[in-house]
């Protein structure tokens, strides 16, 4: 603390913490093995906001870029749908017509890039006379047999139907030279199981954002294949799945789809009117957005909805500052929300800032008041500094927050020894809360940090680099 009992921003320690996140993580983070791309994004973007990304050696930058591209699914490798995986936990799963045998081992420990065959059977296939086996290429880690058994051939033969919009089949598959000959390509394409080895829309978003942060020109991104994948994930109600294997469909993935298409300079893969209707359906009685229709309002889903509308050009800042103005309206004719709805939304967002009276109901996990909560009657949480702060920024109302109190709350979650920010004042630091806390401060113009684009969640420096790529002309 300073002499006036205010917390000091420990910039150098946060830089050191995020640099460590690029190279090593504690064993407690093993559950993020399939989401390494997001961990990378938090570290890189955090360093960029701290103006420390240029301190990474160019050799390391190139290695990171190459690692990201190893996780891309392209038409070169026989995939119809493109995008990025979250990690090398499971690389490819194939099917072939040989006799099934029950997996007898509990765990398969397989070294990097070593392909082995394992066979599997189930009662369904025994009943219908089908014989299948799985050849699994596993790059890292150990895969329990009980998990592999869940991937029944019945699911492989009968993938769930997808609801596609009218532009889906109009997106061409990019024609590229392949390292495989024609017979190998045909065999490879025939046996790829896209339910189990598919890109994830959130990992695709964070991969593209990370490449832009690192100054890549995105020339190796299989743009048409990525757009086909995004298009294939949109459901009939306008929402999106996370991957072609099936998942939840909600507002998080609408936002991810919007960012992916925005960064690729092509929104035609999205049925935008349907997506706008879905966002509008998520608006609840409290004035903010849930993950879906009739679901509880939440700060994270509200950000996703507002940011998606921002990228679609369907929402504009609301003028709340001219008290003598007879009528204050949204400055666009294509707004998904009315002026009254936006006013209610702003009110809900501002009311998420906790004061001393609010701490009586949410407990004393935090040392200070002034933080932002994700829902009513919940403790303030560092990450909502960005989710709530950036949403208000896009609506032009961020100055309605008590910024100094919010800043002190965020700084109270710092670890003075290791660096990094925690969820609560008495919590353990992690990459997600470190990045979103720092990014939230940057969005609100607090501390000496690089400016952050509130909808894309990358720095203005990275955004200006992206503009030079002219992705809409590719």
N, C-alpha and C positions, 0 to 999 in steps of 0.2 A: 504494500500500500504506500501511497504518497503521504506527505505530512498532513494533508487534509483528510486522511482516512478514505481516500478514493483509490480504487484499484488501478494499477498500471498495466498497459498492454504489453505482454511479453513476446514481442515479435520474433526475436532471434530464437527463442525456445520453441515457438510454434514452427518456424522454418525447420529446425532440427528434427522435431517430431514428425513432420510430413516427409522429410527426406528419409527418415527411418522406415516410414510406411511404404516407400518405394522399394525397399530392399529386404526387410524382414518384419514379420508380425508375430505376436505372441501366440501360443498354442490355443488360447481361448478363441481365436478368430478362425479356427479351422472350418467352422460352419459357413464361412464366406468363400470357400474354395471354388464354388460354381459361380461366384459373383466377383471374381478378381478384377474384372473390367471396371466395375463401379468403384472398387477400392483404389484402383489406379487413377481414375478420374478425380476422386476426392483429393488425392494427394497432389496431382498435377495442377488442378484448378486452384487448390488452396495456395500452392507455391506461387502461382501466377498472380493471384490477388495480393499476396504478400510481396510481390515484385522480386521474387527469388528464383523464378523458373530459369532465368538466363544463367544462373550459377551452376546448373547441371551440365556436366561435360557433354560435348557434342557426340562423343562416342556412345555415351549412355542414352542420349536422346534417340540416336539412330537405332540402338538395340530395342528401346521401348516401342518405337514405331514398327519395327519388324515383328516384335512379339504381338502387337495388336493385329497386324495383317495375317499372322498365322491362325488367328481365330475367325477369319472371314470365310464364309461359305460363298463360293462363286460358281458360275456356269462352267468355268475351266475344269472344275472337279465334278461336273455332272449334276449339280444342284439346279433345280428349277427356281427355287427361292433363295435369295441372298440375304446377307446380314452378318451379324457377329455373334459368336458364343460368348459366354461370360468367363470361361476358363478352359483349361485342357483336361478337366476331370474325366470326361468321356469324349472321345473324338469322333468316332464313327461306329455305327452299328449296322450290320448287314444281315440279310436273310438268305438262306439257301435251302434246297430241298434234300435234306439228308435226315436220317433217323434221329429222333430226339432221345436224349438221355438226361436224367435228372442231374442238376448241378449238385455235386457232392461236397464241395468245399464251402465253408462259411465265408471265406474271404479270398479274393484273388489279388495278390500283390504282383503288379505287372510294371516293369520298368518303362521308362520314357520311350514312346513310339514303338513299343513291341506289340505286334499283332498276334493274338492267339485265338484259338477256337474253343468255345464252350457251348455245350448243348443243353437244351431245355425242353421240357415237355409239360403239358398240363392236361387236365381231364377233358377240356373242350376239344382239343385237337385229337385226343385219343378217340373221342366219340365220333367226330366227323371224318376221321381217317386221314387227316392232314399231318404231314411230318415237316417240321421246320427246325432249324438250328440257328443260333446266333453266333456270328463272328464278331468279337468285340475288340476294338483297338482302344486301349486305355493309355493315356499319356502319363498320368500322375495319380498317386494315391491308391487307396484300397477300396474296392467296391464289394459290399456284402452280397452274398448270393441271394439272400432273401429279398434284396432290392431288385436284382436282376430277374428274379422269378415273377415280379409284378408285371414285367413287360411281356405279357402273354401274346403268342402269335395271333390269337383272335383279334387283339387290338391292332396288330400290324396289318392283318389282312382287311380289316374293316375300319379304317380311320373315320373319325367323326365328320359328318358333312359340314362344310363351311358355307356361310352366307356371303356371297361375293357381290360387289356392286358392279355397275355396268362398265366401268373403265378397266376392270381387272384383266380381261383377256387382250386388251389393246396395248398393254405394256410389253414390248418385245424382250426376248431373251438376248442378252448381249453376245455377239459372236466373237469368240476369242480363240486363239491358238491354244492347244492343250498339249501337255507333256505326255498324255496317254495316247496310244493308237486307237483307231476307231472301234476295234473289237473290245478293247479294255474299257473304253469310254461307255460303250453300250452296256456291258456287263456291270460296270460300276453304277451307272445311272439306274439300272433295273433293280439293283438290290439295296440301294440306300433306303433306310427307313427314316423318312423325314419327320415322323412323329418323335423319334428318339434323338435324332441328330439334326436339330434345327436351330436356326438363329433365334435370339430373344430380342424383343423390340426395345427393352430397356438397355440391354447390353449394346445393341446397335446404336442407340442414342449416345451412350457414354463413350463408345468407341469413336464415333464421328467427332464428338466434342473434344476428346483427348487428342485426336489427330490434328484438329484445328489448333488446339492449344500449343501443340508441338511444332506448328508451322508447316505441316504436311500439305501437299496440294490436292489430296484426295483423288489423284489420278488413277490409283489402283483399286479404288472402290468400284465394285460392280453395280453401278447405279441402277440400271434397268432391273436387275435381279432383286436388289433391295426394295425397289418400288413395288415389284410384283409381290414380295413377301408382305409388305405393309398393306397392300390392297387385299390380300388374301385373309388378313387377320380382322378386317372390319366385319362386324356382325350386322344383322338386318336392322337392329335398333340404333345403329350409329356408333356403338361402342367398339372397343378393340380387345382382342385376345393378346396375350403376351407372346405366344409362339404357336406354331402350326400343330403341335401335339395336343393342344387344348389347355385351357387355364381359366382363371377368372376373367371376366370382361368388365372393365370399369373405367373410371375417369383417369386413372393413372396412365393407362396405355393409350388413351386418346391424346393425352399430352405428349407422350413419347413419340407417337406417330406424327403428331404435328411438328415436333422438333426435327425428327429424321427427314421428313419431306421438306421442311424449311431449309435445313442445311444442304440438302441435295438440290435445292432450287426448283422443285417440282411438286406442286400440291395435287396434281391430277390423280395420284394414287388413292386419294381420300375422297369419299363422298362427303364433301364439306357440309351441305345442307343437313344430311342425316346426322353428322357429328354435332352440328349446332343444336339440333333438336334434342340429342341425348344430353348435352351439357345443360340445356334449359330444363330438361326433365329432372336433373339432379338437384335443382334449386328447391330447398326445403322451406318449411313455414318459418324457420328462424331467420331466414334471409341469406343463408350461405349454402354451400354445396356439400353433398355427401358423395360417396363413391358411385351411387346409382340412385334411381328414383326411390323415394320414400326411405332412404337410408339416413343415418345420423349425420348431421353437419360436422365437418372436420376441417381444420386448418390446412392440412396437406392436400386434401381433395379440392378444397376451395382454390388453393394456388394452382393446381393442375387445370382446373376449369377456366380460371381467369387467364392463365398463361396461354392455353390453347386458343381461347377467343382472341387474345392479343395477336397471336401468330396468324390466325385466320383473318385478321382485320375486322373482327366483329365486335370489338369493344374499344372505347376510347376513354381517356381520363374525364372525370366528372368535376366540373368547377364548383367547389364547395366554399370558396373563399370570399366571393362577392356578396356580402350579406344584403346589399340593397338591390341585387338583381331580382327582377320580378319572376323570372323563369330561368332555371339552369338545366340544360338538357345535354345529353350525350352528343358529341360533335360528329356523329356518323349516322347515316340512314340505315345501316345494315347491322345495328346492334342487336345482339341476341337477348339483351335485357332492357327493360324499360328504365326510365329515370328513377322511378319509385323503387324498383328492384335493386338498382345499383346503390341507392341511398341506404337501403336496408342491409345490403351486403357490406358496405363501408362501415356502418354502425356495428355489425356483428364482428368484423375484423378488429376495429378499435377496442371493442369491449373485451377482447382477449388479453389485454394488458392487465396484469395482476397488480393490485394495490395491497396495502397492509391488511385490509379487511378480508380480501380474498384468501390470504394465506391461512386464515383461521379454518377454512373449509378444506383446503388442499394439503394441509400438513406442513411440517417444517423441514422438508428435504432440501429447501433452498435457504441460503443465508440471507438473501435480500429479496425484496419485492421489486416489481418493475419489469419482470420478464413476461414473455408471451406464452400463452397456453394453447393447446390444439383444440380443446373442447371446454365448455363450461365445467366448473368444479373439478378441474384437473390441475396438478402443479404446473407451474411455468417450466418450459423446456427450451434449451438453447437452440435446437434446430428450427423452432418456429420464428426465431428472429429473421430467418430467411423466408420461410413459407408465408408468414403473415406480412412481414415487412415488404417483400417483393410484390405481393398481391396489391398492397396499398400503393406501392410505387407505381404500378401499372395503371392504377385508378387515379393517380395524381393526388393522393391523400396521405402520403407517408408522414407529413408534418403534423398530423393529428395525434401521433404517438408522443409520449413523453420520452424523448430519445436519450437523455442523460441517464434516467433511471434504468432504461433498457440496456444501455451500454454497461453500466455498473453491474447489472445482473449477469450479463454475458461474461464479463471479466472475472466475476466471482467464481466461475466454473473452471478457471484455468488451473492447471497443475504447475506450481512454481518450480518443480524439479525437472520433470520430463517434458514440459510443454504440452500443448493440446488442450482441448476443451471437453468437458463432460456434459452429460444430459442435465444433471442437477449439480448444485454446489457441492454436494457430498458424494458425487458419483465418480466412476472411472472414466478417464478420457478415452476417446476413440476417434477414428478418422472421419466418420460421418458428422458427428456433432462439432468436431473441430472445424471442418470445412464449412458447414452450414452456418455456424456461429460467426465465423470470420466473413463469409460471403454476405450474411445478413447485415453485419456492420458496414460493409462496403456499399451495399445497395442503399443504405440509409445515410451514406455520406459521413460515417463516423470513422475515426482513426485515419491514419495516413495510408490508405489502401487504394489499389487500382479500382477504377469504376467497373461495375458488373452489369451486364445486360440482364434485366430482371426476368425476362421470359426464357432466354436460352441458358441462363446461369453459366455464362462464360464472361471473361473480362472484355472490356471494350477493345483492348489491344487485340485479343484473339478475334473479336467480331470484325474489326477493320481488316485483319488478314483474310478472313473468310470472304469479305466483300470483294477482294481482289481476285478471287478464284473464278468469279462469274459462273457459278454452278448452273444457273438457269439457261446458259447457252451451250452446255455440254450435252 
